[in-house]
Amino acid sequence: MNLGLNDRVIRLISGLGLVTFDYLATANWELVLLLFGTWGVLTSAFGFCPFYRVMGYNTCPTSFSTPASN
């Protein structure tokens, strides 16, 4: 996980807003709005953003580490 609570809430609200707006939009913008809205909802639900990992950015206050194997 690399998304904090505030980041997840913002992504969820904006993603749901884009998906809702996609329902009302014309066919020209429908696919773009659906893709960005779905991306926001999925990253919020899983708490992970691959772009944050690539950039080395982490907003999650908890660090999950695996125990060292013997």
Secondary structure, DSSP 8 states (H G I E B T S, - for coil): ----HHHHHHHHHHHHHHHHHHHHS-HHHHHHHHHHHHHHHHHHHHT--HHHHHHT----SS--------
